[in-house]
Amino acid sequence: MYLYREIEAEWAANIAKGLVRPGEAMPSVREMCRRKQASPATILAAYARLEGKGLIQAKPRSGYYVSAKAGHLPEEPRISSPSSAPTSVQVGDWVMRMLRRDIHRDQTPLGAAFPALELLPSLPLSRHYAKAGRVLGREALAYVLPPGNPDLLRQIARHSWQWGAGLLPEETLITSGCLEALTLGLRAVARAGDIVAIESPTYFAILQAMENLGMRALEIPTHPRKGMDLDALATAMKKHSIRACLLAPNFNNPLGSLMPDSHKSRLVHMLGKAGIPLIEDDIYGDLHFGEKRPKPAKAFDRKGLVIYCASFSKTLDPGARIGWVSGGKFHPQIMRLKVMNTLVSATLPQAALAAYLETGAYEKHLRRLRVALKDQVQHMVMAAQRHFPEGTRISRPQGGFTLWVEFPQRIQTLALAEAAEREGISLAPGPIFSAGGHFRHCLRLSCGHPWTAYLEEALRTVGKLCHTPG
Amino acid sequence: MYLYREIEAEWAANIAKGLVRPGEAMPSVREMCRRKQASPATILAAYARLEGKGLIQAKPRSGYYVSAKAGHLPEEPRISSPSSAPTSVQVGDWVMRMLRRDIHRDQTPLGAAFPALELLPSLPLSRHYAKAGRVLGREALAYVLPPGNPDLLRQIARHSWQWGAGLLPEETLITSGCLEALTLGLRAVARAGDIVAIESPTYFAILQAMENLGMRALEIPTHPRKGMDLDALATAMKKHSIRACLLAPNFNNPLGSLMPDSHKSRLVHMLGKAGIPLIEDDIYGDLHFGEKRPKPAKAFDRKGLVIYCASFSKTLDPGARIGWVSGGKFHPQIMRLKVMNTLVSATLPQAALAAYLETGAYEKHLRRLRVALKDQVQHMVMAAQRHFPEGTRISRPQGGFTLWVEFPQRIQTLALAEAAEREGISLAPGPIFSAGGHFRHCLRLSCGHPWTAYLEEALRTVGKLCHTPG
């Protein structure tokens, strides 16, 4: 990359991160020449590009300053206000459409929430796969019956110690990804016709699973930063016979919201008193942007009513399809359901991941991954702010790698996603995150990929499409 | 192994296979000395052991003859006569118990139907796993979205050509084992409360899946050699509103029954006329003891109403958890259900199996495997006949590797399985193969392991336990 481009990228990031704030001076050209060992022409070229993007502006005889708009964070999306009646769920067709788009890798990947493969430790993992094959020999072909590979269960329990309480290996079961964990949890505690309270918006595959199982979704208003509104939940519990609650307190997909610990504690207490099981999706929990790994709601569970679900699909090895569920008092029933659903999970991936975790490299990898994802999310926020229409609200994720965008009402994201598809850009339109078809003017952006000019261009295109009459 | 033991095993097998029949003379001791380059003492030792087992008997001054009882096949089990009302299903606890037993490999493995690992091509497979890891590199970590790895889909379609019509790759989807294929099929065509017609006995995991999904099982009388009784099915169709039919025309587990082609054709026609989908379990279809690979019912399907399910778990690589479903007109719905259930199946196993199949080694492997399994089944039949009580009926499987035993009514196999467990022997008691708790005096024996004195001893123990008052 040319040096002026590097300098441009570095300072765009600094501005996005708030390291320099609106109105503050940029380093002088002379100072930058010294720092970067570069010519004034190079620095001026970088600054000109930053100015072109509206991030900085020149003041005559005074140098460059961060422009007022640049550091200004866009407004957050509003707290959701879904209908207060349970709905039967029908989002399947839209999701299949998006996934089909993302099979074609030539589309710009803003739709499905996959981490870029270059962020994952493919080399050490492939060595562990090869080694596991050699070590297991013939046993690589054998079933590993539920609860799964004991070494892997031990490593997962050990990993969970970082958030304090930790999981009990004897209550934990290996699944084929987090989605199987969640659906087994749902099937363990609810039946067709039952009402399940969920966040609004919520991850579409959950909605689809409920759709197929004939369960009714009760969408609870959800704050874009603090998660599910517990007062609203309490009201709903009085009005409806809620059979279970399913949510992601740590970085809801798509919001990136983080429920404060005090709320988690209240949630678990509230549900516990009513004897309502909580199915907790913690798949993004390790991807926190703050200092500390947030606790899951499971850490506040004293009654065994929390069914904790997670996986390695967003952080380490999507292709392995290895997740886990720690089912509290529902563990025996979940074990039975696993046997009925897929019987066992693949043998070699379990052994390879156990060996990789054993080395301790996972925690180091996560530290690097979190820095990268936080950076990518910030770039996406900035670009969305630059290119999306006036009045667009953007979430402030505190972890994970999805961004939630609330456009002005006139912009219909189902139509927008179709238009973007024609331009080779994959998007996840808002309504697929709602059982009741809400969020017609919202959009989820996946920030799984390192920031490039290519992504900037895609955002610009989406912004332009917003102005085109559907 | 000592030579006299080898000779004993060889002739026990010859008798089992009917190569020498009751009343026929065994080769003379002198002849055998010549053939085997052995001493008369060795031959006499082998013959003495065969005599001890009641397989041959000495006639004074005339030599040895195959004894009358030896070649006498036991009676087959009766055609089942389950209750004609749909039942809700509850077999989960028993199955978990059996699987837990089989986790402990120190138990003699007559319970769960796994093929012995030594019968599977572990060495070439492990080379293909390692190679796939190298070839894929970083891509080994990526999701392979439904329908799955295209090379594997192509190989599966190619493999299916051997039975004539073959599967359409564009209607086929990779699943996490055959069980996921079957449960997705069930969920695609039936809901809670619906009636599904099944064979009686039928594979317990199917019953469990139906139990959890709240579907009602209608057990149809099933012939131990010809499969489901189609007249009984026709009667049931008049009486009940049947939503779907699920069966294994090729080698039902546990019966090993093989539905004749004319019956398959009639079955598909009958159901097609009524618009009832058929979910076909063909997991054992490649393990035929006869010359030709039997056609599945799918081969007779003209309306796209047959949902064909199979996997590599019984024939090649159980640990890979790779199956497939070819859903006819239900394919789009099954694709959606896959996305809701486990999203995708593990990446590396799909690539490794595709590469292995590409070499053509699978067909060669299957030829060897079929010979081994047929031999193991015959040994098990013989041993059961030797050790089980008078009046025991034994199935004559035409493929697969499970044997169905019908004891005299007084023998309760749930109690028998518990007693055997205490003796270190894992058994699958009859009632877990029935929604209505039938088959209390029946037992499934897995013949997945090469015949050894160890298995002979286990059968002897089970036989003794039959005589112990519960």
HADDOCK unambig.tbl for C-alpha pairs under 7 A between the chains (distance, minus, plus):
assign (segid A and resid 92 and name CA) (segid B and resid 336 and name CA) 6.42 0.50 0.50
assign (segid A and resid 96 and name CA) (segid B and resid 336 and name CA) 6.66 0.50 0.50
assign (segid A and resid 103 and name CA) (segid B and resid 145 and name CA) 6.54 0.50 0.50
assign (segid A and resid 117 and name CA) (segid B and resid 138 and name CA) 6.43 0.50 0.50
assign (segid A and resid 117 and name CA) (segid B and resid 141 and name CA) 6.91 0.50 0.50
assign (segid A and resid 117 and name CA) (segid B and resid 142 and name CA) 6.84 0.50 0.50
assign (segid A and resid 122 and name CA) (segid B and resid 138 and name CA) 5.24 0.50 0.50
assign (segid A and resid 122 and name CA) (segid B and resid 141 and name CA) 6.91 0.50 0.50
assign (segid A and resid 126 and name CA) (segid B and resid 133 and name CA) 6.15 0.50 0.50
assign (segid A and resid 130 and name CA) (segid B and resid 130 and name CA) 5.35 0.50 0.50
assign (segid A and resid 133 and name CA) (segid B and resid 126 and name CA) 6.15 0.50 0.50
assign (segid A and resid 138 and name CA) (segid B and resid 117 and name CA) 6.43 0.50 0.50
assign (segid A and resid 138 and name CA) (segid B and resid 122 and name CA) 5.25 0.50 0.50
assign (segid A and resid 140 and name CA) (segid B and resid 319 and name CA) 6.31 0.50 0.50
assign (segid A and resid 141 and name CA) (segid B and resid 117 and name CA) 6.90 0.50 0.50
assign (segid A and resid 141 and name CA) (segid B and resid 122 and name CA) 6.90 0.50 0.50
assign (segid A and resid 141 and name CA) (segid B and resid 317 and name CA) 5.07 0.50 0.50
assign (segid A and resid 141 and name CA) (segid B and resid 318 and name CA) 5.58 0.50 0.50
assign (segid A and resid 141 and name CA) (segid B and resid 319 and name CA) 4.41 0.50 0.50
assign (segid A and resid 141 and name CA) (segid B and resid 320 and name CA) 6.86 0.50 0.50
assign (segid A and resid 142 and name CA) (segid B and resid 117 and name CA) 6.84 0.50 0.50
assign (segid A and resid 142 and name CA) (segid B and resid 318 and name CA) 5.75 0.50 0.50
assign (segid A and resid 142 and name CA) (segid B and resid 319 and name CA) 4.86 0.50 0.50
assign (segid A and resid 143 and name CA) (segid B and resid 318 and name CA) 5.84 0.50 0.50
assign (segid A and resid 143 and name CA) (segid B and resid 319 and name CA) 4.81 0.50 0.50
assign (segid A and resid 145 and name CA) (segid B and resid 103 and name CA) 6.53 0.50 0.50
assign (segid A and resid 176 and name CA) (segid B and resid 342 and name CA) 6.14 0.50 0.50
assign (segid A and resid 177 and name CA) (segid B and resid 342 and name CA) 6.45 0.50 0.50
assign (segid A and resid 179 and name CA) (segid B and resid 341 and name CA) 6.51 0.50 0.50
assign (segid A and resid 179 and name CA) (segid B and resid 342 and name CA) 5.63 0.50 0.50
assign (segid A and resid 180 and name CA) (segid B and resid 341 and name CA) 5.70 0.50 0.50
assign (segid A and resid 180 and name CA) (segid B and resid 342 and name CA) 5.07 0.50 0.50
assign (segid A and resid 183 and name CA) (segid B and resid 341 and name CA) 6.70 0.50 0.50
assign (segid A and resid 192 and name CA) (segid B and resid 192 and name CA) 6.92 0.50 0.50
assign (segid A and resid 205 and name CA) (segid B and resid 340 and name CA) 5.38 0.50 0.50
assign (segid A and resid 208 and name CA) (segid B and resid 340 and name CA) 5.75 0.50 0.50
assign (segid A and resid 209 and name CA) (segid B and resid 340 and name CA) 4.99 0.50 0.50
assign (segid A and resid 209 and name CA) (segid B and resid 341 and name CA) 6.79 0.50 0.50
assign (segid A and resid 317 and name CA) (segid B and resid 141 and name CA) 5.07 0.50 0.50
assign (segid A and resid 318 and name CA) (segid B and resid 141 and name CA) 5.55 0.50 0.50
assign (segid A and resid 318 and name CA) (segid B and resid 142 and name CA) 5.74 0.50 0.50
assign (segid A and resid 318 and name CA) (segid B and resid 143 and name CA) 5.85 0.50 0.50
assign (segid A and resid 319 and name CA) (segid B and resid 140 and name CA) 6.28 0.50 0.50
assign (segid A and resid 319 and name CA) (segid B and resid 141 and name CA) 4.38 0.50 0.50
assign (segid A and resid 319 and name CA) (segid B and resid 142 and name CA) 4.85 0.50 0.50
assign (segid A and resid 319 and name CA) (segid B and resid 143 and name CA) 4.82 0.50 0.50
assign (segid A and resid 319 and name CA) (segid B and resid 346 and name CA) 5.29 0.50 0.50
assign (segid A and resid 319 and name CA) (segid B and resid 347 and name CA) 4.81 0.50 0.50
assign (segid A and resid 320 and name CA) (segid B and resid 141 and name CA) 6.84 0.50 0.50
assign (segid A and resid 320 and name CA) (segid B and resid 346 and name CA) 4.97 0.50 0.50
assign (segid A and resid 320 and name CA) (segid B and resid 347 and name CA) 6.38 0.50 0.50
assign (segid A and resid 321 and name CA) (segid B and resid 345 and name CA) 6.46 0.50 0.50
assign (segid A and resid 321 and name CA) (segid B and resid 346 and name CA) 5.25 0.50 0.50
assign (segid A and resid 336 and name CA) (segid B and resid 92 and name CA) 6.40 0.50 0.50
assign (segid A and resid 336 and name CA) (segid B and resid 96 and name CA) 6.64 0.50 0.50
assign (segid A and resid 340 and name CA) (segid B and resid 205 and name CA) 5.37 0.50 0.50
assign (segid A and resid 340 and name CA) (segid B and resid 208 and name CA) 5.74 0.50 0.50
assign (segid A and resid 340 and name CA) (segid B and resid 209 and name CA) 4.97 0.50 0.50
assign (segid A and resid 341 and name CA) (segid B and resid 179 and name CA) 6.53 0.50 0.50
assign (segid A and resid 341 and name CA) (segid B and resid 180 and name CA) 5.72 0.50 0.50
assign (segid A and resid 341 and name CA) (segid B and resid 183 and name CA) 6.72 0.50 0.50
assign (segid A and resid 341 and name CA) (segid B and resid 209 and name CA) 6.78 0.50 0.50
assign (segid A and resid 342 and name CA) (segid B and resid 176 and name CA) 6.14 0.50 0.50
assign (segid A and resid 342 and name CA) (segid B and resid 177 and name CA) 6.46 0.50 0.50
assign (segid A and resid 342 and name CA) (segid B and resid 179 and name CA) 5.63 0.50 0.50
assign (segid A and resid 342 and name CA) (segid B and resid 180 and name CA) 5.08 0.50 0.50
assign (segid A and resid 345 and name CA) (segid B and resid 321 and name CA) 6.47 0.50 0.50
assign (segid A and resid 346 and name CA) (segid B and resid 319 and name CA) 5.29 0.50 0.50
assign (segid A and resid 346 and name CA) (segid B and resid 320 and name CA) 4.98 0.50 0.50
assign (segid A and resid 346 and name CA) (segid B and resid 321 and name CA) 5.26 0.50 0.50
assign (segid A and resid 347 and name CA) (segid B and resid 319 and name CA) 4.82 0.50 0.50
assign (segid A and resid 347 and name CA) (segid B and resid 320 and name CA) 6.40 0.50 0.50
